[in-house]
Amino acid sequence: MNNVTKTLSTATSTAAKLSGPLIYNAKVAAQVAKQVYIREGMAPPSAAQLEAAKKATTKFLVSARSANTWKNISKDQYLKAGLVAAEAYTFFLFGEIIGRRNFVGYDVKSADNHEEHH
């Protein structure tokens, strides 16, 4: 029980140390987002815009099921779609690299080191 209390105490003190900078950075990010929102003239979508987007999505999904829809697409449109997909995949890869903090693979302990824990 003492070990659990010590771990909980350590976690609590670490959270207390981090809460100040986290709150500050969250407030700064909120202010920056607010300024961008105002400067770009952004606004939440209206009910009419949401309804139009819903109808367009439904229309696309219904037409995507038809084989004729895919036959009528030009090579340029396929090329553009492929480029957009490649761009999205590239952003995904950069996210993976940033998340791993490494270009190749994850830091996995080898089987030789595993035996030391038994």
Biopython code that builds the backbone (N, CA, C, O; Angstrom):
import numpy as np
from Bio.PDB.StructureBuilder import StructureBuilder

atoms = [
    (1, "MET", "N", (0.822, -1.190, 0.000)),
    (1, "MET", "CA", (0.000, 0.000, 0.000)),
    (1, "MET", "C", (0.868, 1.256, 0.000)),
    (1, "MET", "O", (0.505, 2.263, -0.609)),
    (2, "ASN", "N", (1.988, 1.201, 0.666)),
    (2, "ASN", "CA", (2.893, 2.336, 0.743)),
    (2, "ASN", "C", (3.422, 2.707, -0.637)),
    (2, "ASN", "O", (3.582, 3.886, -0.955)),
    (3, "ASN", "N", (3.692, 1.693, -1.454)),
    (3, "ASN", "CA", (4.193, 1.912, -2.811)),
    (3, "ASN", "C", (3.160, 2.653, -3.667)),
    (3, "ASN", "O", (3.509, 3.531, -4.457)),
    (4, "VAL", "N", (1.893, 2.289, -3.499)),
    (4, "VAL", "CA", (0.814, 2.940, -4.253)),
    (4, "VAL", "C", (0.694, 4.395, -3.823)),
    (4, "VAL", "O", (0.521, 5.278, -4.664)),
    (5, "THR", "N", (0.783, 4.650, -2.536)),
    (5, "THR", "CA", (0.693, 6.013, -2.021)),
    (5, "THR", "C", (1.840, 6.868, -2.535)),
    (5, "THR", "O", (1.646, 8.028, -2.900)),
    (6, "LYS", "N", (3.042, 6.288, -2.562)),
    (6, "LYS", "CA", (4.212, 7.020, -3.051)),
    (6, "LYS", "C", (4.054, 7.353, -4.535)),
    (6, "LYS", "O", (4.347, 8.472, -4.958)),
    (7, "THR", "N", (3.591, 6.381, -5.323)),
    (7, "THR", "CA", (3.387, 6.595, -6.758)),
    (7, "THR", "C", (2.330, 7.657, -7.005)),
    (7, "THR", "O", (2.491, 8.518, -7.870)),
    (8, "LEU", "N", (1.243, 7.590, -6.236)),
    (8, "LEU", "CA", (0.170, 8.571, -6.367)),
    (8, "LEU", "C", (0.667, 9.961, -5.984)),
    (8, "LEU", "O", (0.317, 10.944, -6.637)),
    (9, "SER", "N", (1.463, 10.050, -4.951)),
    (9, "SER", "CA", (2.018, 11.322, -4.514)),
    (9, "SER", "C", (2.938, 11.912, -5.588)),
    (9, "SER", "O", (2.892, 13.110, -5.868)),
    (10, "THR", "N", (3.772, 11.054, -6.183)),
    (10, "THR", "CA", (4.668, 11.511, -7.241)),
    (10, "THR", "C", (3.876, 12.002, -8.452)),
    (10, "THR", "O", (4.199, 13.040, -9.031)),
    (11, "ALA", "N", (2.855, 11.263, -8.829)),
    (11, "ALA", "CA", (2.025, 11.651, -9.976)),
    (11, "ALA", "C", (1.310, 12.967, -9.702)),
    (11, "ALA", "O", (1.190, 13.809, -10.592)),
    (12, "THR", "N", (0.837, 13.144, -8.477)),
    (12, "THR", "CA", (0.133, 14.377, -8.115)),
    (12, "THR", "C", (1.070, 15.575, -8.159)),
    (12, "THR", "O", (0.706, 16.633, -8.671)),
    (13, "SER", "N", (2.278, 15.411, -7.623)),
    (13, "SER", "CA", (3.222, 16.532, -7.636)),
    (13, "SER", "C", (3.667, 16.865, -9.056)),
    (13, "SER", "O", (3.848, 18.036, -9.389)),
    (14, "THR", "N", (3.844, 15.843, -9.895)),
    (14, "THR", "CA", (4.214, 16.087, -11.295)),
    (14, "THR", "C", (3.093, 16.822, -12.019)),
    (14, "THR", "O", (3.351, 17.753, -12.782)),
    (15, "ALA", "N", (1.854, 16.410, -11.784)),
    (15, "ALA", "CA", (0.708, 17.075, -12.412)),
    (15, "ALA", "C", (0.605, 18.518, -11.943)),
    (15, "ALA", "O", (0.274, 19.403, -12.732)),
    (16, "ALA", "N", (0.886, 18.766, -10.659)),
    (16, "ALA", "CA", (0.822, 20.129, -10.127)),
    (16, "ALA", "C", (1.893, 21.005, -10.771)),
    (16, "ALA", "O", (1.641, 22.173, -11.068)),
    (17, "LYS", "N", (3.088, 20.452, -10.988)),
    (17, "LYS", "CA", (4.167, 21.217, -11.619)),
    (17, "LYS", "C", (3.826, 21.552, -13.072)),
    (17, "LYS", "O", (4.163, 22.631, -13.560)),
    (18, "LEU", "N", (3.156, 20.623, -13.763)),
    (18, "LEU", "CA", (2.844, 20.819, -15.181)),
    (18, "LEU", "C", (1.589, 21.643, -15.408)),
    (18, "LEU", "O", (1.406, 22.190, -16.495)),
    (19, "SER", "N", (0.724, 21.745, -14.417)),
    (19, "SER", "CA", (-0.562, 22.408, -14.643)),
    (19, "SER", "C", (-0.397, 23.883, -14.991)),
    (19, "SER", "O", (-1.123, 24.397, -15.843)),
    (20, "GLY", "N", (0.537, 24.568, -14.354)),
    (20, "GLY", "CA", (0.743, 25.987, -14.658)),
    (20, "GLY", "C", (1.114, 26.220, -16.106)),
    (20, "GLY", "O", (0.426, 26.967, -16.801)),
    (21, "PRO", "N", (2.212, 25.585, -16.593)),
    (21, "PRO", "CA", (2.574, 25.774, -18.004)),
    (21, "PRO", "C", (1.500, 25.290, -18.979)),
    (21, "PRO", "O", (1.299, 25.901, -20.028)),
    (22, "LEU", "N", (0.812, 24.204, -18.645)),
    (22, "LEU", "CA", (-0.234, 23.699, -19.537)),
    (22, "LEU", "C", (-1.379, 24.689, -19.651)),
    (22, "LEU", "O", (-1.885, 24.941, -20.744)),
    (23, "ILE", "N", (-1.784, 25.248, -18.519)),
    (23, "ILE", "CA", (-2.883, 26.219, -18.537)),
    (23, "ILE", "C", (-2.465, 27.470, -19.305)),
    (23, "ILE", "O", (-3.233, 27.997, -20.110)),
    (24, "TYR", "N", (-1.250, 27.939, -19.054)),
    (24, "TYR", "CA", (-0.750, 29.125, -19.755)),
    (24, "TYR", "C", (-0.733, 28.893, -21.267)),
    (24, "TYR", "O", (-1.237, 29.718, -22.031)),
    (25, "ASN", "N", (-0.151, 27.766, -21.698)),
    (25, "ASN", "CA", (-0.065, 27.472, -23.129)),
    (25, "ASN", "C", (-1.445, 27.285, -23.750)),
    (25, "ASN", "O", (-1.659, 27.663, -24.901)),
    (26, "ALA", "N", (-2.372, 26.713, -23.009)),
    (26, "ALA", "CA", (-3.738, 26.557, -23.525)),
    (26, "ALA", "C", (-4.393, 27.919, -23.721)),
    (26, "ALA", "O", (-5.099, 28.138, -24.705)),
    (27, "LYS", "N", (-4.159, 28.839, -22.776)),
    (27, "LYS", "CA", (-4.730, 30.184, -22.909)),
    (27, "LYS", "C", (-4.117, 30.930, -24.087)),
    (27, "LYS", "O", (-4.826, 31.620, -24.820)),
    (28, "VAL", "N", (-2.808, 30.799, -24.277)),
    (28, "VAL", "CA", (-2.146, 31.441, -25.415)),
    (28, "VAL", "C", (-2.703, 30.883, -26.724)),
    (28, "VAL", "O", (-3.016, 31.643, -27.641)),
    (29, "ALA", "N", (-2.827, 29.556, -26.812)),
    (29, "ALA", "CA", (-3.366, 28.922, -28.020)),
    (29, "ALA", "C", (-4.797, 29.393, -28.285)),
    (29, "ALA", "O", (-5.174, 29.621, -29.434)),
    (30, "ALA", "N", (-5.587, 29.538, -27.228)),
    (30, "ALA", "CA", (-6.966, 30.005, -27.391)),
    (30, "ALA", "C", (-6.993, 31.436, -27.927)),
    (30, "ALA", "O", (-7.820, 31.757, -28.780)),
    (31, "GLN", "N", (-6.106, 32.293, -27.441)),
    (31, "GLN", "CA", (-6.060, 33.675, -27.912)),
    (31, "GLN", "C", (-5.628, 33.749, -29.379)),
    (31, "GLN", "O", (-6.182, 34.525, -30.158)),
    (32, "VAL", "N", (-4.635, 32.934, -29.748)),
    (32, "VAL", "CA", (-4.187, 32.905, -31.140)),
    (32, "VAL", "C", (-5.326, 32.419, -32.038)),
    (32, "VAL", "O", (-5.585, 33.007, -33.088)),
    (33, "ALA", "N", (-6.001, 31.352, -31.627)),
    (33, "ALA", "CA", (-7.127, 30.827, -32.409)),
    (33, "ALA", "C", (-8.227, 31.880, -32.540)),
    (33, "ALA", "O", (-8.840, 32.018, -33.598)),
    (34, "LYS", "N", (-8.470, 32.613, -31.467)),
    (34, "LYS", "CA", (-9.501, 33.664, -31.485)),
    (34, "LYS", "C", (-9.131, 34.760, -32.489)),
    (34, "LYS", "O", (-9.983, 35.220, -33.249)),
    (35, "GLN", "N", (-7.852, 35.179, -32.491)),
    (35, "GLN", "CA", (-7.419, 36.208, -33.425)),
    (35, "GLN", "C", (-7.511, 35.738, -34.875)),
    (35, "GLN", "O", (-7.919, 36.499, -35.752)),
    (36, "VAL", "N", (-7.136, 34.501, -35.124)),
    (36, "VAL", "CA", (-7.244, 33.948, -36.479)),
    (36, "VAL", "C", (-8.712, 33.885, -36.895)),
    (36, "VAL", "O", (-9.062, 34.232, -38.023)),
    (37, "TYR", "N", (-9.563, 33.439, -35.976)),
    (37, "TYR", "CA", (-11.007, 33.327, -36.227)),
    (37, "TYR", "C", (-11.587, 34.683, -36.630)),
    (37, "TYR", "O", (-12.363, 34.780, -37.581)),
    (38, "ILE", "N", (-11.201, 35.721, -35.898)),
    (38, "ILE", "CA", (-11.725, 37.064, -36.184)),
    (38, "ILE", "C", (-11.139, 37.619, -37.478)),
    (38, "ILE", "O", (-11.870, 38.138, -38.322)),
    (39, "ARG", "N", (-9.820, 37.509, -37.634)),
    (39, "ARG", "CA", (-9.165, 38.102, -38.798)),
    (39, "ARG", "C", (-9.615, 37.437, -40.100)),
    (39, "ARG", "O", (-9.789, 38.118, -41.111)),
    (40, "GLU", "N", (-9.803, 36.135, -40.086)),
    (40, "GLU", "CA", (-10.213, 35.421, -41.299)),
    (40, "GLU", "C", (-11.712, 35.516, -41.556)),
    (40, "GLU", "O", (-12.203, 35.029, -42.575)),
    (41, "GLY", "N", (-12.432, 36.137, -40.642)),
    (41, "GLY", "CA", (-13.875, 36.281, -40.818)),
    (41, "GLY", "C", (-14.601, 34.952, -40.744)),
    (41, "GLY", "O", (-15.598, 34.731, -41.431)),
    (42, "MET", "N", (-14.096, 34.088, -39.917)),
    (42, "MET", "CA", (-14.702, 32.764, -39.801)),
    (42, "MET", "C", (-15.992, 32.844, -38.984)),
    (42, "MET", "O", (-16.171, 33.733, -38.151)),
    (43, "ALA", "N", (-16.858, 31.912, -39.241)),
    (43, "ALA", "CA", (-18.106, 31.822, -38.495)),
    (43, "ALA", "C", (-18.590, 30.375, -38.550)),
    (43, "ALA", "O", (-18.308, 29.657, -39.509)),
    (44, "PRO", "N", (-19.312, 29.955, -37.530)),
    (44, "PRO", "CA", (-19.862, 28.602, -37.592)),
    (44, "PRO", "C", (-20.848, 28.489, -38.752)),
    (44, "PRO", "O", (-21.493, 29.470, -39.122)),
    (45, "PRO", "N", (-20.963, 27.296, -39.320)),
    (45, "PRO", "CA", (-21.892, 27.150, -40.450)),
    (45, "PRO", "C", (-23.331, 27.345, -39.999)),
    (45, "PRO", "O", (-23.716, 26.997, -38.883)),
    (46, "SER", "N", (-24.116, 27.920, -40.920)),
    (46, "SER", "CA", (-25.543, 28.118, -40.632)),
    (46, "SER", "C", (-26.275, 26.789, -40.824)),
    (46, "SER", "O", (-25.719, 25.824, -41.348)),
    (47, "ALA", "N", (-27.515, 26.765, -40.395)),
    (47, "ALA", "CA", (-28.326, 25.554, -40.548)),
    (47, "ALA", "C", (-28.500, 25.207, -42.027)),
    (47, "ALA", "O", (-28.502, 24.034, -42.400)),
    (48, "ALA", "N", (-28.645, 26.239, -42.867)),
    (48, "ALA", "CA", (-28.799, 26.003, -44.306)),
    (48, "ALA", "C", (-27.528, 25.401, -44.907)),
    (48, "ALA", "O", (-27.602, 24.519, -45.762)),
    (49, "GLN", "N", (-26.347, 25.884, -44.455)),
    (49, "GLN", "CA", (-25.088, 25.336, -44.946)),
    (49, "GLN", "C", (-24.911, 23.884, -44.505)),
    (49, "GLN", "O", (-24.444, 23.051, -45.282)),
    (50, "LEU", "N", (-25.281, 23.581, -43.268)),
    (50, "LEU", "CA", (-25.188, 22.198, -42.788)),
    (50, "LEU", "C", (-26.108, 21.274, -43.581)),
    (50, "LEU", "O", (-25.735, 20.154, -43.931)),
    (51, "GLU", "N", (-27.303, 21.758, -43.856)),
    (51, "GLU", "CA", (-28.257, 20.953, -44.629)),
    (51, "GLU", "C", (-27.755, 20.730, -46.056)),
    (51, "GLU", "O", (-27.897, 19.633, -46.597)),
    (52, "ALA", "N", (-27.168, 21.762, -46.667)),
    (52, "ALA", "CA", (-26.621, 21.623, -48.025)),
    (52, "ALA", "C", (-25.463, 20.630, -48.032)),
    (52, "ALA", "O", (-25.351, 19.823, -48.954)),
    (53, "ALA", "N", (-24.606, 20.678, -47.023)),
    (53, "ALA", "CA", (-23.490, 19.730, -46.938)),
    (53, "ALA", "C", (-24.000, 18.305, -46.750)),
    (53, "ALA", "O", (-23.457, 17.363, -47.328)),
    (54, "LYS", "N", (-25.036, 18.153, -45.948)),
    (54, "LYS", "CA", (-25.626, 16.822, -45.728)),
    (54, "LYS", "C", (-26.203, 16.262, -47.029)),
    (54, "LYS", "O", (-26.012, 15.086, -47.341)),
    (55, "LYS", "N", (-26.905, 17.102, -47.784)),
    (55, "LYS", "CA", (-27.485, 16.657, -49.052)),
    (55, "LYS", "C", (-26.394, 16.294, -50.061)),
    (55, "LYS", "O", (-26.500, 15.291, -50.766)),
    (56, "ALA", "N", (-25.342, 17.121, -50.123)),
    (56, "ALA", "CA", (-24.252, 16.848, -51.066)),
    (56, "ALA", "C", (-23.538, 15.539, -50.703)),
    (56, "ALA", "O", (-23.176, 14.763, -51.588)),
    (57, "THR", "N", (-23.342, 15.301, -49.425)),
    (57, "THR", "CA", (-22.695, 14.063, -48.985)),
    (57, "THR", "C", (-23.558, 12.861, -49.323)),
    (57, "THR", "O", (-23.063, 11.856, -49.833)),
    (58, "THR", "N", (-24.837, 12.964, -49.039)),
    (58, "THR", "CA", (-25.757, 11.866, -49.353)),
    (58, "THR", "C", (-25.785, 11.598, -50.849)),
    (58, "THR", "O", (-25.758, 10.442, -51.271)),
    (59, "LYS", "N", (-25.839, 12.655, -51.658)),
    (59, "LYS", "CA", (-25.848, 12.509, -53.124)),
    (59, "LYS", "C", (-24.570, 11.824, -53.602)),
    (59, "LYS", "O", (-24.614, 10.940, -54.457)),
    (60, "PHE", "N", (-23.424, 12.242, -53.039)),
    (60, "PHE", "CA", (-22.153, 11.629, -53.421)),
    (60, "PHE", "C", (-22.128, 10.149, -53.059)),
    (60, "PHE", "O", (-21.718, 9.321, -53.873)),
    (61, "LEU", "N", (-22.561, 9.808, -51.853)),
    (61, "LEU", "CA", (-22.527, 8.402, -51.426)),
    (61, "LEU", "C", (-23.445, 7.529, -52.271)),
    (61, "LEU", "O", (-23.108, 6.385, -52.577)),
    (62, "VAL", "N", (-24.596, 8.060, -52.648)),
    (62, "VAL", "CA", (-25.518, 7.302, -53.498)),
    (62, "VAL", "C", (-24.922, 7.109, -54.886)),
    (62, "VAL", "O", (-24.982, 6.012, -55.440)),
    (63, "SER", "N", (-24.345, 8.173, -55.452)),
    (63, "SER", "CA", (-23.791, 8.061, -56.804)),
    (63, "SER", "C", (-22.502, 7.238, -56.817)),
    (63, "SER", "O", (-22.170, 6.646, -57.843)),
    (64, "ALA", "N", (-21.769, 7.187, -55.706)),
    (64, "ALA", "CA", (-20.517, 6.429, -55.657)),
    (64, "ALA", "C", (-20.754, 4.927, -55.774)),
    (64, "ALA", "O", (-19.851, 4.178, -56.146)),
    (65, "ARG", "N", (-21.939, 4.502, -55.462)),
    (65, "ARG", "CA", (-22.265, 3.071, -55.548)),
    (65, "ARG", "C", (-22.488, 2.615, -56.990)),
    (65, "ARG", "O", (-22.460, 1.419, -57.278)),
    (66, "SER", "N", (-22.704, 3.554, -57.878)),
    (66, "SER", "CA", (-22.956, 3.232, -59.272)),
    (66, "SER", "C", (-21.632, 3.112, -60.034)),
    (66, "SER", "O", (-20.764, 3.977, -59.920)),
    (67, "ALA", "N", (-21.488, 2.044, -60.802)),
    (67, "ALA", "CA", (-20.263, 1.840, -61.587)),
    (67, "ALA", "C", (-20.121, 2.898, -62.681)),
    (67, "ALA", "O", (-19.003, 3.266, -63.042)),
    (68, "ASN", "N", (-21.235, 3.387, -63.208)),
    (68, "ASN", "CA", (-21.182, 4.408, -64.258)),
    (68, "ASN", "C", (-20.539, 5.703, -63.769)),
    (68, "ASN", "O", (-19.892, 6.410, -64.541)),
    (69, "THR", "N", (-20.715, 6.007, -62.499)),
    (69, "THR", "CA", (-20.106, 7.221, -61.943)),
    (69, "THR", "C", (-18.599, 7.167, -62.087)),
    (69, "THR", "O", (-17.972, 8.155, -62.471)),
    (70, "TRP", "N", (-18.016, 6.023, -61.784)),
    (70, "TRP", "CA", (-16.557, 5.884, -61.815)),
    (70, "TRP", "C", (-16.030, 5.823, -63.249)),
    (70, "TRP", "O", (-14.882, 6.187, -63.503)),
    (71, "LYS", "N", (-16.856, 5.368, -64.178)),
    (71, "LYS", "CA", (-16.439, 5.318, -65.582)),
    (71, "LYS", "C", (-16.414, 6.704, -66.211)),
    (71, "LYS", "O", (-15.664, 6.937, -67.159)),
    (72, "ASN", "N", (-17.219, 7.622, -65.701)),
    (72, "ASN", "CA", (-17.326, 8.960, -66.277)),
    (72, "ASN", "C", (-16.277, 9.933, -65.746)),
    (72, "ASN", "O", (-16.249, 11.091, -66.164)),
    (73, "ILE", "N", (-15.431, 9.494, -64.851)),
    (73, "ILE", "CA", (-14.403, 10.378, -64.303)),
    (73, "ILE", "C", (-13.210, 10.395, -65.256)),
    (73, "ILE", "O", (-12.772, 9.355, -65.749)),
    (74, "SER", "N", (-12.700, 11.594, -65.502)),
    (74, "SER", "CA", (-11.590, 11.732, -66.449)),
    (74, "SER", "C", (-10.264, 11.330, -65.790)),
    (74, "SER", "O", (-10.163, 11.207, -64.569)),
    (75, "LYS", "N", (-9.255, 11.130, -66.641)),
    (75, "LYS", "CA", (-7.933, 10.762, -66.129)),
    (75, "LYS", "C", (-7.350, 11.883, -65.268)),
    (75, "LYS", "O", (-6.669, 11.621, -64.276)),
    (76, "ASP", "N", (-7.621, 13.137, -65.653)),
    (76, "ASP", "CA", (-7.135, 14.264, -64.858)),
    (76, "ASP", "C", (-7.734, 14.258, -63.454)),
    (76, "ASP", "O", (-7.040, 14.554, -62.482)),
    (77, "GLN", "N", (-9.015, 13.924, -63.346)),
    (77, "GLN", "CA", (-9.652, 13.868, -62.034)),
    (77, "GLN", "C", (-9.058, 12.735, -61.183)),
    (77, "GLN", "O", (-8.850, 12.901, -59.981)),
    (78, "TYR", "N", (-8.788, 11.592, -61.810)),
    (78, "TYR", "CA", (-8.136, 10.501, -61.081)),
    (78, "TYR", "C", (-6.740, 10.915, -60.628)),
    (78, "TYR", "O", (-6.322, 10.593, -59.516)),
    (79, "LEU", "N", (-6.024, 11.626, -61.487)),
    (79, "LEU", "CA", (-4.684, 12.089, -61.139)),
    (79, "LEU", "C", (-4.738, 13.059, -59.964)),
    (79, "LEU", "O", (-3.941, 12.950, -59.032)),
    (80, "LYS", "N", (-5.665, 13.998, -60.004)),
    (80, "LYS", "CA", (-5.807, 14.940, -58.896)),
    (80, "LYS", "C", (-6.172, 14.218, -57.600)),
    (80, "LYS", "O", (-5.642, 14.546, -56.538)),
    (81, "ALA", "N", (-7.059, 13.255, -57.679)),
    (81, "ALA", "CA", (-7.440, 12.493, -56.485)),
    (81, "ALA", "C", (-6.237, 11.716, -55.941)),
    (81, "ALA", "O", (-6.049, 11.615, -54.729)),
    (82, "GLY", "N", (-5.434, 11.173, -56.845)),
    (82, "GLY", "CA", (-4.241, 10.452, -56.416)),
    (82, "GLY", "C", (-3.238, 11.367, -55.736)),
    (82, "GLY", "O", (-2.610, 10.980, -54.750)),
    (83, "LEU", "N", (-3.083, 12.584, -56.260)),
    (83, "LEU", "CA", (-2.177, 13.552, -55.637)),
    (83, "LEU", "C", (-2.667, 13.979, -54.259)),
    (83, "LEU", "O", (-1.868, 14.132, -53.335)),
    (84, "VAL", "N", (-3.960, 14.171, -54.117)),
    (84, "VAL", "CA", (-4.521, 14.525, -52.813)),
    (84, "VAL", "C", (-4.316, 13.374, -51.824)),
    (84, "VAL", "O", (-3.972, 13.599, -50.663)),
    (85, "ALA", "N", (-4.526, 12.151, -52.288)),
    (85, "ALA", "CA", (-4.307, 10.985, -51.421)),
    (85, "ALA", "C", (-2.842, 10.877, -51.020)),
    (85, "ALA", "O", (-2.540, 10.566, -49.868)),
    (86, "ALA", "N", (-1.930, 11.129, -51.950)),
    (86, "ALA", "CA", (-0.500, 11.082, -51.644)),
    (86, "ALA", "C", (-0.138, 12.173, -50.636)),
    (86, "ALA", "O", (0.667, 11.942, -49.733)),
    (87, "GLU", "N", (-0.720, 13.339, -50.784)),
    (87, "GLU", "CA", (-0.462, 14.421, -49.833)),
    (87, "GLU", "C", (-0.963, 14.054, -48.435)),
    (87, "GLU", "O", (-0.269, 14.273, -47.442)),
    (88, "ALA", "N", (-2.161, 13.502, -48.367)),
    (88, "ALA", "CA", (-2.705, 13.093, -47.066)),
    (88, "ALA", "C", (-1.827, 12.012, -46.433)),
    (88, "ALA", "O", (-1.571, 12.047, -45.229)),
    (89, "TYR", "N", (-1.372, 11.066, -47.229)),
    (89, "TYR", "CA", (-0.512, 10.003, -46.719)),
    (89, "TYR", "C", (0.820, 10.569, -46.234)),
    (89, "TYR", "O", (1.365, 10.098, -45.235)),
    (90, "THR", "N", (1.343, 11.567, -46.927)),
    (90, "THR", "CA", (2.596, 12.197, -46.511)),
    (90, "THR", "C", (2.423, 12.878, -45.160)),
    (90, "THR", "O", (3.290, 12.763, -44.294)),
    (91, "PHE", "N", (1.307, 13.590, -44.971)),
    (91, "PHE", "CA", (1.051, 14.204, -43.667)),
    (91, "PHE", "C", (0.937, 13.139, -42.584)),
    (91, "PHE", "O", (1.425, 13.332, -41.470)),
    (92, "PHE", "N", (0.296, 12.017, -42.901)),
    (92, "PHE", "CA", (0.206, 10.916, -41.939)),
    (92, "PHE", "C", (1.596, 10.418, -41.565)),
    (92, "PHE", "O", (1.879, 10.185, -40.390)),
    (93, "LEU", "N", (2.466, 10.255, -42.564)),
    (93, "LEU", "CA", (3.825, 9.776, -42.287)),
    (93, "LEU", "C", (4.603, 10.755, -41.423)),
    (93, "LEU", "O", (5.306, 10.346, -40.500)),
    (94, "PHE", "N", (4.484, 12.049, -41.717)),
    (94, "PHE", "CA", (5.162, 13.040, -40.873)),
    (94, "PHE", "C", (4.636, 12.978, -39.443)),
    (94, "PHE", "O", (5.406, 13.118, -38.493)),
    (95, "GLY", "N", (3.349, 12.770, -39.285)),
    (95, "GLY", "CA", (2.782, 12.616, -37.942)),
    (95, "GLY", "C", (3.351, 11.406, -37.224)),
    (95, "GLY", "O", (3.636, 11.459, -36.028)),
    (96, "GLU", "N", (3.513, 10.324, -37.954)),
    (96, "GLU", "CA", (4.113, 9.122, -37.373)),
    (96, "GLU", "C", (5.556, 9.379, -36.946)),
    (96, "GLU", "O", (5.969, 8.958, -35.866)),
    (97, "ILE", "N", (6.316, 10.062, -37.784)),
    (97, "ILE", "CA", (7.721, 10.357, -37.463)),
    (97, "ILE", "C", (7.788, 11.238, -36.221)),
    (97, "ILE", "O", (8.613, 11.005, -35.338)),
    (98, "ILE", "N", (6.931, 12.241, -36.148)),
    (98, "ILE", "CA", (6.921, 13.124, -34.985)),
    (98, "ILE", "C", (6.492, 12.343, -33.745)),
    (98, "ILE", "O", (7.072, 12.518, -32.673)),
    (99, "GLY", "N", (5.490, 11.490, -33.880)),
    (99, "GLY", "CA", (5.014, 10.707, -32.747)),
    (99, "GLY", "C", (6.048, 9.728, -32.218)),
    (99, "GLY", "O", (6.159, 9.525, -31.008)),
    (100, "ARG", "N", (6.800, 9.124, -33.118)),
    (100, "ARG", "CA", (7.836, 8.163, -32.708)),
    (100, "ARG", "C", (9.097, 8.861, -32.249)),
    (100, "ARG", "O", (9.902, 8.288, -31.514)),
    (101, "ARG", "N", (9.268, 10.100, -32.681)),
    (101, "ARG", "CA", (10.511, 10.858, -32.465)),
    (101, "ARG", "C", (11.694, 10.108, -33.067)),
    (101, "ARG", "O", (12.794, 10.102, -32.516)),
    (102, "ASN", "N", (11.445, 9.486, -34.194)),
    (102, "ASN", "CA", (12.465, 8.700, -34.886)),
    (102, "ASN", "C", (11.993, 8.509, -36.324)),
    (102, "ASN", "O", (10.792, 8.440, -36.583)),
    (103, "PHE", "N", (12.941, 8.423, -37.261)),
    (103, "PHE", "CA", (12.557, 8.228, -38.656)),
    (103, "PHE", "C", (12.141, 6.798, -38.953)),
    (103, "PHE", "O", (11.253, 6.568, -39.773)),
    (104, "VAL", "N", (12.773, 5.840, -38.296)),
    (104, "VAL", "CA", (12.531, 4.444, -38.617)),
    (104, "VAL", "C", (12.148, 3.677, -37.362)),
    (104, "VAL", "O", (12.895, 3.668, -36.384)),
    (105, "GLY", "N", (10.992, 3.038, -37.388)),
    (105, "GLY", "CA", (10.594, 2.106, -36.340)),
    (105, "GLY", "C", (10.386, 2.714, -34.975)),
    (105, "GLY", "O", (10.532, 3.919, -34.769)),
    (106, "TYR", "N", (10.041, 1.843, -34.051)),
    (106, "TYR", "CA", (9.825, 2.204, -32.663)),
    (106, "TYR", "C", (10.973, 1.659, -31.829)),
    (106, "TYR", "O", (11.676, 0.745, -32.261)),
    (107, "ASP", "N", (11.168, 2.208, -30.642)),
    (107, "ASP", "CA", (12.214, 1.755, -29.744)),
    (107, "ASP", "C", (11.692, 0.522, -28.998)),
    (107, "ASP", "O", (11.034, 0.643, -27.965)),
    (108, "VAL", "N", (11.992, -0.656, -29.533)),
    (108, "VAL", "CA", (11.520, -1.909, -28.957)),
    (108, "VAL", "C", (12.706, -2.618, -28.314)),
    (108, "VAL", "O", (13.775, -2.739, -28.914)),
    (109, "LYS", "N", (12.501, -3.085, -27.086)),
    (109, "LYS", "CA", (13.566, -3.796, -26.396)),
    (109, "LYS", "C", (13.788, -5.147, -27.076)),
    (109, "LYS", "O", (12.836, -5.801, -27.503)),
    (110, "SER", "N", (15.052, -5.555, -27.169)),
    (110, "SER", "CA", (15.356, -6.823, -27.826)),
    (110, "SER", "C", (15.015, -7.994, -26.920)),
    (110, "SER", "O", (14.799, -7.816, -25.721)),
    (111, "ALA", "N", (14.966, -9.187, -27.489)),
    (111, "ALA", "CA", (14.664, -10.399, -26.729)),
    (111, "ALA", "C", (15.767, -10.696, -25.699)),
    (111, "ALA", "O", (15.492, -11.276, -24.648)),
    (112, "ASP", "N", (17.000, -10.304, -25.995)),
    (112, "ASP", "CA", (18.112, -10.545, -25.062)),
    (112, "ASP", "C", (17.884, -9.771, -23.755)),
    (112, "ASP", "O", (18.135, -10.309, -22.676)),
    (113, "ASN", "N", (17.424, -8.551, -23.832)),
    (113, "ASN", "CA", (17.173, -7.763, -22.654)),
    (113, "ASN", "C", (15.963, -8.244, -21.889)),
    (113, "ASN", "O", (15.842, -7.990, -20.690)),
    (114, "HIS", "N", (15.070, -8.934, -22.564)),
    (114, "HIS", "CA", (13.848, -9.416, -21.934)),
    (114, "HIS", "C", (14.142, -10.443, -20.848)),
    (114, "HIS", "O", (13.433, -10.502, -19.843)),
    (115, "GLU", "N", (15.185, -11.255, -21.042)),
    (115, "GLU", "CA", (15.511, -12.305, -20.086)),
    (115, "GLU", "C", (15.965, -11.747, -18.751)),
    (115, "GLU", "O", (15.832, -12.426, -17.733)),
    (116, "GLU", "N", (16.498, -10.532, -18.720)),
    (116, "GLU", "CA", (16.960, -9.926, -17.485)),
    (116, "GLU", "C", (15.826, -9.623, -16.528)),
    (116, "GLU", "O", (16.063, -9.497, -15.327)),
    (117, "HIS", "N", (14.609, -9.503, -17.016)),
    (117, "HIS", "CA", (13.493, -9.141, -16.177)),
    (117, "HIS", "C", (12.846, -10.331, -15.498)),
    (117, "HIS", "O", (11.911, -10.160, -14.716)),
    (118, "HIS", "N", (13.321, -11.523, -15.778)),
    (118, "HIS", "CA", (12.700, -12.716, -15.165)),
    (118, "HIS", "C", (13.530, -13.244, -14.046)),
    (118, "HIS", "O", (13.162, -14.238, -13.420)),
]
sb = StructureBuilder()
sb.init_structure("model")
sb.init_model(0)
sb.init_chain("A")
sb.init_seg("    ")
for serial, (resi, resn, name, xyz) in enumerate(atoms, 1):
    if name == "N":
        sb.init_residue(resn, " ", resi, " ")
    sb.init_atom(name, np.array(xyz, "f"), 0.0, 1.0, " ", f" {name:<3s}", serial, name[0])
structure = sb.get_structure()
